[in-house]
Amino acid sequence: MISRKQERCIALKIAYDGTGFHGFQRQPRLRTIQGTLEETLKNLGGIHVPVQGAGRTDAGVHARGQVIAFPVTEWPVPAGRTAIALNGALPPEISVLAAAEAPLGFHPRFDALHKTYQYTVFRRAARCPLRRLYALHERAPLNLCLMREAAADLTGEHDFSAFQNTGRPVDSAIRVIKAVLIEEEDLFLHFWITANGFLYQMVRIIVGTLLEIGRGRLDAAVVREALETGRRGLLGPTAPAHGLCLERVTYKERIFVE
């Protein structure tokens, strides 16, 4: 009798500092998170395995809870030991936080119910060199009441055509934002945004617009108008990438035991 090789799917929760990478998605001759993971997995297991990610973060964007998965038929490392083995081989900017066997067919992006991003702003006249790679420096005072008023208009199901930059065509720009929270922590301001999906640079456009409203350069009603008209030109600039972090991905079933 000929034995068939058993198909498996291994899922990983990873964190990374995106500063020195050209984003998550593999690109020829460029250092990316996906490319680095696939190269390390090949060195570890002796076979090429294509890595799928929950979010295609841009260059300079960080992650504390990115989820990836890769299907295999031959994998020499038990799932429980995969995190330890990978962390011994990955560069210091990437860390595997957890590993688990996932159901066959699991896709970290398409099976996700929600994703949560955090954008951090450092508020002080003098910049903080120790936070320059992870927070946007903001010198001007901000009107948080107006920012929160505008943020409330974003929640729910909307056509977010105005809140995307060109570069990644989509069939539909309709998304559901579960929550937009603006949290103060000493000199830091954290934007927490949870949705069932995001368009290209959507979070950074939301943050850039809310900051312009807080500075008094845009009216809070511009958010509602942009949702109704789909006009990108009504909104603020795209906030820089380095303040953004993919915090967590939520699934119907629990994938990791930590």
C-alpha positions in Angstrom: 0.0 0.0 0.0 1.3 3.5 -0.9 1.2 5.8 2.1 0.0 9.4 1.4 1.8 12.3 2.9 -0.4 14.1 5.4 -1.3 17.6 4.6 -1.0 20.1 7.4 -1.4 23.8 8.0 0.8 25.6 10.6 -0.2 29.0 11.9 2.1 31.5 13.6 1.5 34.7 15.5 4.4 37.0 14.9 5.7 40.4 15.9 8.1 42.6 13.9 9.8 45.9 13.7 9.0 47.0 10.2 11.6 49.8 10.0 14.2 47.9 7.9 11.7 46.1 5.6 9.9 47.0 2.4 6.6 45.9 3.8 5.2 42.4 4.4 4.6 41.3 0.9 7.4 39.5 -1.0 9.1 41.7 -3.6 12.0 40.7 -5.9 15.4 41.8 -4.6 13.9 43.6 -1.6 13.9 42.7 2.1 10.4 42.0 3.2 8.8 40.2 6.1 7.2 37.5 3.9 10.4 36.9 2.0 12.5 36.7 5.2 10.0 34.2 6.7 10.0 32.0 3.6 13.8 32.0 3.4 14.1 31.1 7.0 11.5 28.3 6.8 13.3 26.9 3.8 16.6 26.8 5.6 14.9 25.2 8.6 12.7 22.6 6.8 14.6 22.1 3.6 11.5 22.9 1.4 10.0 26.1 0.1 6.6 26.9 1.8 4.5 29.9 0.7 3.6 32.1 3.6 0.1 33.7 3.8 -0.4 36.7 6.1 -3.4 38.3 7.7 -2.4 41.8 6.7 0.0 43.2 4.0 1.6 45.9 6.1 3.4 48.6 4.2 7.1 49.5 4.5 7.8 50.9 8.0 4.6 49.5 9.6 5.1 47.3 12.7 3.2 44.3 14.1 2.5 42.8 17.6 -0.1 40.3 16.4 0.3 39.5 12.8 -0.9 36.0 11.9 0.7 33.9 9.1 0.1 30.3 7.9 1.7 27.9 5.6 0.5 24.6 4.2 3.0 21.7 4.3 3.1 18.0 3.6 6.6 17.4 4.9 7.6 19.5 7.9 10.3 18.1 10.2 9.6 20.3 13.2 6.6 19.7 15.5 4.2 22.7 15.6 5.0 23.1 19.3 8.7 23.5 18.6 8.4 25.6 15.5 8.4 28.9 17.4 11.6 28.0 19.2 13.3 26.8 16.1 12.3 29.8 14.0 13.3 32.3 16.7 16.8 30.8 16.7 17.1 31.5 13.0 15.1 34.7 12.3 16.7 38.2 12.3 16.2 40.1 15.6 13.5 42.3 14.1 11.0 39.4 13.8 9.8 37.1 16.6 7.4 34.2 16.6 5.1 34.5 19.6 3.1 31.4 19.2 2.6 28.4 16.8 -0.2 26.0 16.3 -1.7 23.4 13.9 -4.6 25.1 12.1 -7.4 23.4 10.2 -6.7 22.6 6.6 -7.7 25.4 4.3 -7.2 28.0 7.1 -6.3 31.4 5.6 -5.1 34.1 8.0 -6.5 36.9 5.9 -9.8 35.6 4.5 -10.8 33.8 7.8 -10.3 36.8 10.0 -13.3 38.4 11.6 -11.6 41.6 12.7 -8.2 43.2 12.7 -7.1 45.9 15.1 -4.5 48.5 14.3 -3.0 51.0 16.7 -1.5 54.3 15.6 0.7 56.2 18.1 1.4 60.0 18.2 3.9 61.6 20.5 2.8 65.0 21.7 5.4 67.4 22.8 7.2 70.4 21.4 10.6 68.6 21.5 10.8 65.3 19.7 11.7 62.1 21.4 14.6 60.3 19.7 13.8 57.0 21.4 10.3 56.9 19.9 11.1 58.3 16.4 10.6 54.9 14.7 7.3 54.1 16.4 5.3 57.3 16.9 4.5 60.3 14.9 5.8 63.5 16.5 3.1 66.1 16.9 4.0 69.6 18.1 0.7 71.4 17.8 -2.1 71.1 20.5 -5.0 68.9 19.4 -8.8 69.3 19.9 -9.7 65.8 21.0 -13.4 66.5 21.3 -13.6 67.4 17.6 -11.5 64.4 16.7 -13.7 62.0 18.6 -16.8 63.6 17.1 -15.5 62.9 13.6 -14.3 59.4 14.6 -17.8 58.4 15.7 -19.0 59.0 12.1 -16.6 56.3 10.9 -18.2 53.4 12.8 -20.6 51.0 11.2 -20.9 49.8 7.6 -19.8 52.4 4.9 -18.3 52.7 1.5 -14.8 53.8 2.4 -13.8 54.7 -1.2 -12.5 58.1 -0.1 -10.3 56.5 2.6 -8.0 54.6 0.2 -5.0 55.4 -1.8 -4.4 54.0 -5.3 -2.3 50.9 -5.7 -4.4 47.9 -4.7 -7.7 47.5 -6.8 -10.6 46.1 -4.8 -14.0 44.8 -5.9 -15.8 46.7 -3.1 -14.8 49.5 -0.8 -17.5 48.6 1.7 -16.1 47.8 5.2 -17.5 47.6 8.7 -15.6 49.6 11.4 -16.4 48.2 14.8 -14.7 50.9 16.8 -12.4 53.9 16.6 -11.0 54.8 20.0 -8.7 57.7 20.8 -6.8 57.0 24.0 -4.5 59.4 25.9 -1.5 58.0 27.8 0.8 60.7 29.2 2.5 62.3 26.2 1.2 59.7 23.8 -2.1 59.6 21.9 -3.2 56.1 20.6 -5.7 55.6 17.8 -7.3 52.1 18.1 -9.2 51.1 15.0 -11.0 47.7 14.6 -12.7 46.6 11.4 -13.6 43.5 9.4 -11.1 44.7 6.8 -9.1 47.6 5.6 -8.4 49.3 2.3 -4.9 50.3 1.1 -3.6 52.8 3.7 -7.1 53.3 5.1 -6.0 53.5 8.7 -3.3 56.0 7.9 -5.8 58.2 6.0 -8.2 58.1 8.9 -5.5 59.1 11.3 -4.1 61.8 9.0 -7.7 63.2 8.7 -8.5 63.2 12.4 -5.2 64.9 13.1 -6.0 67.7 10.6 -9.4 68.1 12.4 -7.7 68.2 15.8 -5.3 70.9 14.4 -8.3 73.0 13.3 -7.4 72.7 9.6 -10.5 70.6 8.7 -14.0 70.6 9.9 -15.3 67.5 11.7 -18.1 67.2 9.2 -15.6 66.4 6.4 -15.6 62.7 7.4 -19.4 62.3 6.8 -19.1 64.2 3.6 -16.3 62.0 2.3 -18.2 58.9 3.2 -21.2 60.2 1.2 -19.3 61.4 -1.9 -16.2 59.1 -2.0 -13.9 62.1 -2.6 -10.4 61.5 -1.3 -9.5 65.1 -1.8 -11.8 66.2 1.1 -9.6 64.3 3.6 -6.3 64.9 5.2 -2.9 63.5 4.2 -1.8 59.9 4.7 -0.1 59.7 8.1 3.5 58.3 8.0 3.9 54.6 8.3 6.1 54.4 11.3 3.4 55.2 13.8 1.2 52.2 12.7 1.2 48.7 14.3 -1.0 45.7 13.6 -2.1 44.7 17.1 -4.3 41.7 16.7 -6.3 39.5 14.4 -9.6 37.9 15.6 -11.0 34.6 14.3 -14.2 32.7 15.0 -12.2 29.8 16.6 -9.2 30.3 18.9 -6.1 29.4 17.0 -3.3 29.9 19.6 -3.0 28.8 23.2 -0.6 31.3 24.9 
